[in-house]
């Protein structure tokens, strides 16, 4: 079924005059590289002629959407993901291509129309996760840059190396801890670990919670995953939670917090000779990284627990059957999430 996006004034090719046009979005199918794909097509509709048309700029957008659907189907980076990786290094399309030793317009083609092969895709993925590799690539191809711009890019990437290398190393540690959870099961909510989603969830709670400490954050993550599982039959993050004295805690939680430190600040505070770790936002959370359903669940969890302190939310969780039916240090199965109390 077509979804009405907006109504605009546009020079209609049917009527040869400007009047109100309806803009629709509708799921459709196409063949890309002889592979059937489903994607969302945008078209304009003339109410006078009762017919639809697609302007050239929208046609290009639709073609890119179809190709991105093919990319996703085949495990390749989408055009927007390539653009996001390039922007993370502060590079133009030409500069990014030159840094990787490719032709000047290679990245421009991948962001606009062409589908990259697996070799090129893998190289882009590698520099996304490892700025040290990007620095090595820049050094190998520095003759493609003038000296001033080369030095500017080099200094920028060196700063990324300092921050992202820690993140990369923690990712390796986390993935090694989750080595026994590489298949979907009731222990990961039938979802493989998605560290980007985890970081975005942490950033969400850091930004919108009025007071957030480490202990409370762990419970908010569990309740978000548990409620999402209860509603949709799958976890949100792929995190695996253990039953500890203060409640549910994700496996590798310390490494996960270090992994998320590009999005949050962790401040030590002292209360009665005890240390508490306050979580503060470092950047604004990108809500586009969530589905509508995910945002709804996150907001519901926050509204329920925001006014509770760490001890209160821990005590509240102790009353959950998911906690009571799991022994200490054991993984809490998501099947028990169906029994959490209604909010």
C-alpha positions in Angstrom: 0.0 0.0 0.0 1.3 3.4 -1.0 2.1 5.9 1.8 1.5 9.6 1.3 4.7 11.5 2.3 3.7 15.1 1.5 2.0 17.4 -0.9 4.0 19.9 -2.9 3.7 22.4 -5.6 5.5 21.1 -8.7 5.6 21.8 -12.5 3.5 18.8 -13.6 4.7 17.2 -16.9 1.1 16.1 -17.7 -0.5 19.5 -17.2 2.5 21.6 -18.2 1.8 23.9 -15.2 2.6 24.1 -11.6 0.0 22.8 -9.2 -0.3 20.6 -6.1 1.3 17.1 -6.5 1.1 14.2 -4.0 4.4 12.4 -3.2 4.0 8.7 -2.4 6.3 5.9 -1.2 5.5 2.3 -2.0 7.2 -1.0 -1.7 8.0 -2.5 -5.1 10.3 -5.1 -6.7 13.0 -4.9 -9.3 15.8 -7.0 -10.8 19.4 -5.9 -9.9 22.2 -7.9 -11.4 19.5 -10.5 -12.3 18.6 -10.7 -8.6 15.0 -9.9 -7.5 15.0 -7.2 -4.7 12.3 -5.3 -2.8 12.8 -1.6 -2.1 10.7 1.5 -1.4 10.0 3.6 -4.5 9.0 7.2 -4.4 6.7 8.7 -7.1 4.7 11.8 -7.8 1.0 11.7 -8.4 -1.1 14.2 -10.5 -4.7 14.3 -9.1 -5.9 16.0 -12.3 -4.7 13.3 -14.7 -4.9 10.7 -12.0 -1.6 9.3 -13.0 1.9 9.0 -11.5 5.3 10.1 -12.8 8.9 10.0 -11.5 11.2 13.1 -12.0 14.7 12.4 -13.0 16.2 13.2 -9.6 13.7 10.9 -7.9 14.4 8.2 -10.5 18.1 8.3 -9.6 17.1 8.1 -5.9 14.9 5.0 -6.6 17.6 3.3 -8.6 20.0 3.8 -5.7 17.5 2.4 -3.3 17.1 -0.7 -5.4 20.9 -1.1 -5.6 21.2 -0.6 -1.8 18.6 -3.3 -1.3 20.8 -5.6 -3.4 23.8 -4.6 -1.4 22.1 -5.4 1.9 20.9 -8.7 0.5 24.4 -9.6 -0.4 26.1 -8.4 2.7 27.7 -5.3 1.1 27.9 -1.8 2.5 25.1 0.5 1.3 25.9 3.8 -0.4 25.0 5.7 2.8 27.2 3.5 4.9 30.1 4.2 2.6 29.4 7.9 2.8 29.3 7.7 6.6 32.6 5.9 6.8 34.2 8.5 4.5 32.7 11.4 6.5 34.1 9.8 9.7 37.6 10.6 8.3 36.5 14.1 7.1 37.4 13.3 3.5 36.0 14.2 0.2 35.0 11.4 -2.2 38.2 12.0 -4.2 40.4 12.1 -1.1 38.9 8.9 0.3 39.5 7.1 -3.0 43.1 8.4 -3.1 43.8 7.4 0.4 42.9 3.8 -0.5 44.9 3.9 -3.7 41.9 3.9 -6.1 40.9 6.0 -9.0 39.6 9.6 -8.3 35.9 8.8 -9.0 35.7 5.3 -7.4 34.0 6.4 -4.2 31.8 8.9 -6.1 30.5 6.0 -8.2 29.9 3.8 -5.1 28.0 6.5 -3.4 25.9 7.5 -6.4 25.2 4.5 -8.7 27.7 1.6 -8.9 27.8 -1.5 -6.7 31.2 -2.3 -5.3 32.7 -5.8 -5.5 33.6 -7.7 -2.4 37.3 -6.8 -2.5 36.6 -3.1 -2.4 33.8 -3.5 0.1 36.2 -5.4 2.5 38.8 -2.7 2.2 36.3 0.0 3.2 35.1 -2.1 6.1 38.6 -2.5 7.3 39.4 1.2 7.5 36.0 1.8 9.1 36.9 -0.4 12.1 40.7 0.3 12.2 42.0 3.9 11.7 45.5 2.6 12.1 45.0 0.8 8.8 43.7 4.0 7.3 46.8 5.8 8.5 49.0 3.1 6.8 47.0 3.5 3.6 47.4 7.3 3.7 51.2 6.8 4.1 51.3 4.5 1.2 49.5 6.9 -1.1 50.6 10.3 0.3 51.9 11.3 -3.2 48.2 11.8 -4.2 47.9 14.7 -1.7 49.6 18.1 -1.5 51.8 18.3 1.6 49.5 20.6 3.6 46.4 18.5 3.1 48.4 15.3 3.8 49.6 16.6 7.1 46.1 17.8 8.0 44.5 14.4 7.3 47.4 12.6 9.0 46.9 14.5 12.2 43.2 13.9 12.2 43.6 10.2 11.7 46.3 10.0 14.4 43.7 11.4 16.9 41.2 8.7 15.7 43.8 6.1 16.2 44.2 7.1 19.8 40.5 6.8 20.5 39.3 4.2 18.1 42.1 1.7 18.6 40.9 1.3 22.2 37.4 0.8 20.9 38.7 -1.7 18.3 40.6 -3.7 21.0 37.6 -3.8 23.3 35.5 -5.0 20.4 37.9 -7.9 19.9 37.7 -8.7 23.6 33.9 -8.5 23.7 33.6 -10.8 20.6 35.9 -13.3 22.2 33.8 -13.3 25.4 30.7 -13.8 23.2 32.4 -16.7 21.2 29.9 -19.2 22.7 26.9 -17.0 21.4 27.6 -17.0 17.7 24.3 -18.6 17.0 20.8 -17.3 17.8 19.4 -18.8 20.9 17.2 -18.0 24.0 20.3 -16.7 25.7 20.9 -13.8 23.3 17.3 -13.2 22.4 17.6 -15.0 19.1 19.7 -12.1 17.9 23.5 -11.9 17.3 25.4 -9.3 19.2 25.1 -5.8 17.6 27.6 -3.6 19.3 26.6 -0.5 17.3 23.0 -1.0 18.6 24.4 -1.5 22.2 26.3 1.8 22.0 23.3 3.6 20.6 21.1 2.2 23.4 23.7 3.4 26.0 23.9 6.8 24.3 20.1 7.0 24.4 19.9 6.4 28.1 22.8 8.7 28.8 21.2 11.6 27.0 17.6 11.2 28.2 18.0 9.9 31.7 17.9 12.6 34.4 20.5 10.7 36.6 22.3 7.6 35.3 24.9 5.5 37.0 26.5 2.3 35.9 24.4 -0.1 38.0 21.2 1.5 36.8 22.3 1.5 33.2 22.9 -2.3 33.3 19.2 -2.8 34.4 17.9 -0.3 31.8 19.6 -2.3 29.1 18.1 -5.6 30.4 14.6 -4.2 30.6 14.9 -2.7 27.1 16.0 -6.1 25.7 13.4 -8.0 27.8 10.5 -5.7 26.9 11.4 -5.8 23.3 11.6 -9.6 23.4 8.3 -9.8 25.2 6.7 -7.6 22.5 8.4 -8.9 19.3 9.9 -12.3 20.1 13.5 -11.1 19.6 16.0 -9.1 21.7 17.1 -5.6 20.7 20.8 -5.8 21.1 22.0 -9.5 21.2 23.5 -8.9 24.7 23.7 -11.9 27.0 22.8 -11.2 30.6 24.1 -12.9 33.8 22.3 -12.9 37.2 24.5 -11.0 39.7 23.7 -9.8 43.2 22.5 -6.4 42.0 20.5 -7.8 39.1 21.1 -8.5 35.4 24.4 -7.5 34.0 25.6 -8.0 30.4 28.5 -10.3 29.8 31.7 -8.2 29.1 29.9 -5.1 30.6 33.2 -3.4 31.6 34.5 -3.8 28.0 31.2 -2.6 26.6 31.4 0.6 28.6 34.9 1.2 27.3 33.7 0.4 23.8 31.0 3.1 24.2 33.3 5.8 25.5 33.1 7.7 22.1 29.5 8.3 23.0 29.6 8.7 26.8 31.7 10.1 29.6 32.1 8.1 32.8 32.7 10.2 36.0 33.8 8.8 39.3 31.8 10.1 42.3 32.3 9.2 46.0 29.5 8.5 48.4 30.2 7.3 51.9 33.7 6.1 50.9 32.2 4.2 48.0 32.8 4.9 44.3 29.8 5.4 41.9 30.2 5.7 38.2 28.0 8.4 36.7 27.2 8.1 32.9 27.0 11.4 31.0 26.4 11.9 27.2 29.3 13.0 25.1 27.4 13.3 21.8 23.8 13.6 20.8 22.3 10.1 20.2 21.4 9.5 16.5 17.7 8.4 16.7 17.8 7.4 13.0 19.7 4.3 14.2 16.6 3.0 15.8 13.3 1.7 14.5 10.1 3.2 15.7 9.5 0.1 17.7 12.9 0.3 19.4 12.4 4.0 20.3 9.0 3.2 21.8 10.5 0.5 24.0 13.4 2.6 25.1 11.1 5.5 26.0 8.8 3.1 27.9 11.6 1.7 29.9 13.0 5.2 30.7 9.6 6.5 31.8 9.2 3.6 34.1 12.6 3.7 35.8 14.0 7.2 35.3 13.1 8.4 38.8 14.5 5.3 40.5 18.0 5.2 41.8 20.3 2.3 41.2 19.3 0.5 44.5 15.6 0.9 43.7 15.8 -0.5 40.2 17.9 -3.4 41.5 15.4 -4.2 44.2 12.6 -4.0 41.6 14.4 -6.5 39.4 14.9 -8.9 42.3 11.1 -9.4 42.2 11.1 -10.5 38.6 10.7 -14.2 38.0 13.5 -13.9 35.5 15.8 -13.1 38.4 14.3 -15.5 40.9 14.3 -18.5 38.5 18.0 -18.0 37.6 20.9 -19.1 39.8 23.7 -16.7 40.6 26.2 -16.2 37.8 24.0 -18.1 35.4 22.8 -16.6 32.1 19.2 -15.3 32.2 17.3 -16.9 29.3 15.2 -14.5 27.3 12.3 -16.9 27.5 11.8 -15.6 31.0 11.4 -12.1 29.7 7.8 -12.9 28.8 7.1 -13.0 32.5 8.3 -9.5 33.4 5.8 -7.4 35.1 3.7 -5.0 33.0 4.8 -1.4 32.9 
